[in-house]
């Protein structure tokens, strides 16, 4: 990418978000802006679950968060006949607590062993192919665990033929995994999608969790120290649109994150009432009664085989 491009994008971001972003009780924030980097004028809309700043159907920025879920989306569009450059972003921060009930562990001692989790990421994005001029289009999606795990997806175009694509996960131990992206180009539009599952830990030495002494259920205060926190973020922007246009980025098919606890002893619940369920046990270990029935069956099979062998020997004699 061109060295000066990052400076221009930073200037747009400063103009768009320097006025501050309002916060929601559930830690959801969205902001959408149409910015004129020359004259400094802009249209700004900040919201908690959605935002939109538009001039017309070809010049807009919008984003959303679905409350009580881990889904969010963003879209921008710009026409070269208008000098405004759109940018939008949305963020969700959450705290997770041990869900204490009759079947899950909860106490006052620090949990020092790693608690394994499974994360599934889903992204679907469409983006106009830059064929001329000096247009810059970028779409970013990120997820960060307090305990160190992080997911990042980025697709950017800086003029014709200059594209960058990255999709990866770095776990709490620092191990990097490149995640597959399904890509296609049809009628001048890139389509990119990610559906990937990784494993990580949310507790462990150096990033211990402090369990709750009481459950944290929907509607409760949940103000004690959380077991861990996470952050989900998405951004889309178009800068210096000078090609045939209109250019667009459509990431409204939401960026989603699903978490599953892989330890049946631990379950987590968030400040907005979401629960990290336990993964279903596949295969499993038979119950004692099942083992007993299996042994009886094996013994019966053995007796039958011995009888058949004895009869065969008698006939031969």
N, C-alpha and C positions, 0 to 999 in steps of 0.2 A: 504494500500500500504506500501511497505517497506520504512523505514526511509531514507536509503541511496540512494534510487532511485531518489529522488528529487535533491540530490546533483549531481548525475551523469548527469541527464537531464540538470541541470543548466550549468554544464561544457560544454556539447555539444552545448547548445544555445549560450554560450559566445564565443566558438570557431567559431561557424557558423556565428554569426552576429556582432562580435566585430569589423569587418572591416567597418561597417556602411552600411546604406541602402540608395540608391538614391531616390529622391523624384520627383514626377511628378506635373505638374501644377494643375491637378485635385486632388492632394493629394492621389494618388494611389502609393503603394509600394508593391513589392513582393521580396522574397528572398528564394533561394533554396540552400541547401548544402549537400554534402556527407562528413562526418567528421570521422577521425580516432582518437579516444580519447587517444590512446596509443602513436602513433608517432606524433600526432599533425598536420599531413598533411590533406588537405581538398580541395575539389572542390567547389567553391562558384560562384553563378550567381545571380546578383541583377538586377531587372528590374522594369519597371513602370506598365505594364499591364500583363506581364508574366515572368516566370523564370524557368530554368530547369538545374539541375546538374545530370549527369548520367555517370555511368561506363559501364553498359550494360542494357539489357531489364529487368533484375531482380534486379538491383541496381540503383535506381534513386530517385530524389525528384523534384517535379514540382508544380507550382501554377499559378493561373491566376486571373485577374479582368477584367470584361467586362466594358470598358469605357462608361460612361454615364448611367450606371445602378447600381443597388445594388446587383449584383450577383458576386460571387467569388467561387473558388474551389481549392482543394489541393489534392495531392496524393503522397505516398511514397511506396517504395518497397526495401527489403533487403534480400540477400541470405546469409545463414550462412557460406558459403565457403569464403566470402569476409568480411574483418573486418571493413568495413565502415558502419557508422550509418547515415541514412538520416533524415533530418529535413527541413521543408518548412513552410513558413508563408506568409500571405498577409494581407494588411490593407488598408482600405479606410476611409478617414476623409472628412467630408463635412460640409459646412455652409449653413443654410437655411434662406431665407429672405422672408418678406411678399411680395406676388405678388399683386401689386396694379393695378387694372383696374376698369372698370365701375361697376362691380358687387361685388367687394371685398373691405373690409375695409382697409384703410391705412392712417396713420396720424403720428403726432409727439408725441402724448401723450403715456405714458407708459401703456401697456395693463396689467391690474392687475387681470383680471378674468381668470380662467383656460380656455384654448382652447383645447377641447377634440380631440384626434386623435385615429385612429385604426391602429394597426401594425399586419401584417401577416408574420410569419416566415416559411421558408421551408428549410429542410435539408434532404439529402439522402446520407448515408454512408455505404460502405461495408468494413469489416475488418476481416482479417484472425484470426481464433481461435488459441490461443496459447495452444499447447498440450504438450510441453516439454521444457527443458532448462530453461533459465532465461530471455527470451525476454520480453521487455516492449514496448507496443504500445499505443499511445495516439492520440486522435483527439479532438480538441476544436474549438468551434465557439462562438463568443460573439458579442453583439451589445449594445452600450451605448449611451444614450441620455444625453446631457449636463444638462438637467433639472432633472436628477436622475434616470429615468427608465433604466433598464438593462435586457438583455436576455443572458442566458448562456446555452450552451449545451456541455457536456463532456462525452466521453467514453474512458475508459482506461483498459488495461490488464497488469498485472504484474505476469507473469508466468502462469502455468496451474490453472484454476479454480478461479483465483483472478481477478474479473472484477468490475468496478464501472461505473455507468451510472447516469447522472443528466441532467435534462432539466427543466428550471424554468425561471420565469420573476418576477422581483421586480419593482413595479411601483413607480412613483414620491413620493407617500405617504409612501413608505416602505412596502406595502402589497406584500407578497410573494405568487406566484401561481406556482404550479408544473404542467408542461405541458406534455401531453401524448406523449409517444414515441412508435411507432409500431416497434416491434423487431421480428426477426426470426433467426434461426440457421439452415443452410442447407449445407451439404457437407463441413463442416469445415469453413464456412464463416458466420459471423454475418452480418445481414442487419438491419439498423436502419433508421427510417424516422420520421420527425416531420413536421406537418402542423398545425400550431396553430395561433389563432387570439386573441389578447388582446387589451385592451383599456387603454389609459394613457392621460396625458396632457403635453403640451410643453410650456405653459406659466402659470403664477399664482403667488401668493404671495410668495416671497422668491426666485423666479426664473422668474422675469418679462421679457417680450419681449419688445424691442424697435422697433416699426414699421418703415419701410422705408417711406420717403417722395416721392419717385419716384419708379417706377417699376424696377425690376431686371430681365431682359429678357435674353434669350440665346445670347451670344456675347457681353453683357455689362460687365462693370468692376466689379460690385457687391462688391465694396471694403468697403462699409459702415458697421456699426455694424450689425451682423446677428441677426435674431430673436432667433435662437438656433443652436447648432451644434450636430453632431452625429458621431459615429465611429463604423465601422464594421471590424471584425478581424477573421481570421481563421488560425489554426496551425495543422500540423500533424507531428509525429516523430516516429521513431523506435530506440530503444536503446538496446545494448548488445544482439544482435540477435544470440541465441545459440540453437534454437530448429530445427525441421526438415525443416522449411522454404520451399520456400521463403515466408516471411511475407509481407503483403501489407495492405495499407489503401487507399481506393478509395473514395475520397470526391469530385470528379469532377462534379457530378450532382449537380448543384451549390447551395450554401448557399445563399438564397435570402431573402430580406426584402422589403415589400411593405407597404407604409404609406398612409393613407387616412385622410383628415381633416373631422371631424364630425360636424363642425360649418360652415354653408354655407356662413358666412360672411368673413371667412378667408381662404386663400389659400397661399401655400408657394412654392418657387422656389429655387433651389440649385445653387451653383457656377458652376456645370457642366451641368446646363440646365434642370435637372429633375424637374418636377412639382408634388407637392402633391395635387391631385385632391380632390374635395369634394365628400363625399359619396352620392350615389343616395338616394333620399327621398323615403322611402317605405311607402305606405299607403297615407301619406300626409294629408294636411288640404284642403278641397274643397275651390275653389275660390268663391267669393260672388255670381257670376252669377250661379255657380253650386248649391250653397245653395238655391237660389231663385227657380231654376227649381225643386229641391227636395221638397221644401215646396209646390209648386203648385201641384206636383204629390201627396204628402200626402193629400192635401185638396181634390183633385179629388177622391182619394181612400175613404176618409171620406164621401163625398157626395154619392158615389155609395153604400157604406154600409148602410147609412141612408135610401136611397131609397128602398133597398132590405128589410130592416126591416119594413118600412111602408107598402110595398106590402104584406109581410107575415102577418102583423097585420090585413090588410083589408080582406085577404082571410079567416082568422080565424073568423072574425066577421060575 
